[in-house]
Amino acid sequence: MSSAVTGEQQTRDGRPRTGAGVGASAQESARPIRAVLRVPLFYKLSLANGAIILGTAAFVGLLAPELVRSNAGSAGAVILAAAIGLLLSLIVNGLIVWIALTPLRRLEEVAARVNAGEHSARAVANPVADADFERLVETFNSVLDTASDRNRRLREMAARAQDATEEERRRLARELHDGIAQSLAALNIQVKLARRAESIQVRAAVLDEVSTGISEAITELRRMARGLRPPALEMLGLAAAIESHARSTLEAAGIAAEIRAENVAGLLGPEIELALYRILQEGLSNAIRHAGATRVRVDLRRGEDHVELEIEDDGHGFEPGTVREGDRGLGLFGMEERTESHGGQFQLTSESGTGTRIVVMFPISEGAPNGG
């Protein structure tokens, strides 16, 4: 006999049955019992208690004629019947509750396994659980799947950020070593030559070259500094920086730009302004690289208690639930994480053929004008 076990020959918890024929027969005979046990807990208890009450009443009714003819022991018989009914009620109710709560105990076990590091653990549906508990198991597993997927993407983002950081450091090291360091070394030699020069004219000419070299080195250092943090935020403010970057980026890509940026100076802290600027950069990059858009609308505005950035394109759109892998999925996930890590709200709306709309909202900082 083959060792392979088909899906028809497996139990609900994934373990193979000992025999297909026996399993099928047992399953067929157990169907009525399962149908009863899968009834919601409220109805189980109601039906069980009703049956016990009717049974006890019938028992007492059968004894009633005899009790009428013989008054002796009538009180004791009634008390005995009531005690038997109460005992049966407790036993049946306890059994029903114990069976019904089995899924909760399994959820607790799975939660403990996940907490211990077994992140692939999932709850198995109970074949006799009622519909409410079955939905609870499905929701629990869905939450675990979402958390697992989120953690995976966070690890991917962290790895990519680490790689990008290391690459940026290597680039800066090369530029500093091959550019600034060599320029300064050459300037040092020229200064030594100027000190040794006997002619005033020669000394002046060398010092002029040194001055020019220093100016070039300063310019290069400023260029490198601009690459690390956008100077437009400090020089122009958030609204002008967003408008300038969006317009220049979209025009360079040949995409029509519709841009409106209200003055929100002083409403957000420096870190949140930088986060908003980076989100804009990623959103425009997605629209240019992935959306196939011909028009992009950027709107920065102030709400009653928040600052809101909206980026909308007329591209081909996508189904948000299907974007998991690749630069676009990680880019969107990074925008959401950057927003939430600074206390903001991230909203994404997109459908195939209808374009994409991203809305980011950050609460106005305390102490800002009319901001609390």
Residue pairs with C-beta under 8 A, 6 or more apart in sequence:
5 16
5 17
8 20
9 16
9 17
9 20
9 23
10 16
10 17
11 17
11 23
12 124
12 125
12 126
12 127
13 124
14 124
17 23
33 128
34 127
34 128
36 44
37 44
37 99
37 128
37 129
37 130
38 128
38 129
38 130
38 131
39 47
39 130
40 130
40 131
40 132
41 96
41 97
41 100
41 130
41 132
44 96
44 100
44 130
45 93
45 96
45 97
48 89
48 92
48 93
48 96
49 89
49 92
49 93
52 85
52 88
52 89
52 92
53 85
55 85
55 88
56 81
56 82
56 84
56 85
56 88
59 81
59 84
59 85
60 78
60 81
63 77
63 81
67 73
67 74
67 77
67 78
99 128
100 129
100 130
100 133
102 126
102 128
102 129
103 123
103 125
103 126
103 129
103 133
103 134
103 136
103 137
104 133
104 136
106 123
106 124
106 126
106 137
107 123
107 136
107 137
107 140
110 121
110 122
110 123
110 140
110 144
113 121
114 121
114 144
119 144
119 148
119 151
120 148
121 144
122 141
122 144
123 137
123 140
123 141
124 137
125 134
125 137
125 138
126 133
126 134
126 137
129 137
149 324
153 324
153 329
153 330
153 333
154 337
156 330
157 330
157 333
157 334
157 337
160 330
172 224
175 220
175 224
176 224
179 220
180 217
180 220
180 221
183 213
183 216
183 217
183 220
184 217
186 213
187 210
187 213
187 214
187 217
190 206
190 209
190 210
190 213
191 206
191 210
193 206
194 202
194 203
194 206
194 207
194 210
197 203
197 206
225 231
229 274
230 241
230 245
230 274
230 277
232 240
232 241
232 244
232 245
233 241
233 270
233 273
233 274
233 277
236 244
237 263
237 265
238 264
238 265
238 268
238 273
238 276
238 277
238 300
239 261
239 262
239 263
239 264
239 265
239 300
240 261
241 277
242 261
242 276
242 277
242 280
242 298
242 300
242 309
243 259
243 261
243 298
243 300
245 277
245 280
245 281
245 284
246 257
246 259
246 280
246 284
246 296
246 298
247 257
247 259
249 281
249 284
249 288
250 256
250 257
250 284
250 288
250 296
251 257
253 288
255 287
255 288
255 293
255 294
255 295
255 296
256 294
256 295
256 296
257 295
257 296
257 298
258 295
258 296
258 297
258 298
259 297
259 298
259 299
260 298
260 299
260 300
260 301
261 298
261 299
261 300
262 300
262 301
262 302
264 300
264 302
264 307
266 368
266 369
267 302
267 307
267 364
267 365
267 368
267 369
267 371
268 276
268 307
268 362
268 364
268 365
268 368
269 365
271 342
272 342
272 344
272 362
272 365
275 338
275 339
275 341
275 342
275 344
275 362
276 307
276 309
276 360
276 362
278 338
279 309
279 335
279 338
279 339
279 360
280 298
280 309
280 311
282 331
282 334
282 335
283 311
283 335
283 358
284 296
284 298
284 311
285 331
286 328
286 331
286 332
286 356
287 293
287 296
287 311
287 313
287 315
287 356
289 327
289 328
290 315
290 328
291 313
291 315
291 316
291 317
291 355
291 356
292 315
292 316
293 313
293 314
293 315
293 355
294 314
295 313
295 314
296 311
296 312
296 313
296 314
297 310
297 311
297 312
297 313
298 309
298 310
298 311
299 308
299 309
299 310
299 312
300 307
300 308
300 309
300 310
301 307
301 308
301 310
302 308
302 364
303 361
305 363
305 364
305 371
305 372
306 361
306 362
306 363
306 364
307 361
307 362
307 364
308 359
308 360
308 361
309 359
309 360
309 361
310 357
310 358
310 359
310 360
311 357
311 358
312 355
312 356
312 357
312 358
313 355
313 356
314 355
315 355
315 356
316 352
316 353
316 355
317 350
317 351
317 352
317 353
317 354
317 355
317 356
318 350
318 351
318 352
318 356
319 350
319 351
319 352
320 332
320 348
320 350
323 329
323 332
332 348
335 346
335 358
335 360
336 346
336 348
339 345
339 346
339 360
339 362
340 346
342 362
343 362
343 363
344 360
344 361
344 362
344 363
345 360
345 361
346 358
346 359
346 360
347 357
347 358
347 359
347 360
347 361
348 356
348 357
348 358
349 356
349 357
349 358
349 359
350 356
350 357
364 370
364 371
364 372
365 371
366 372
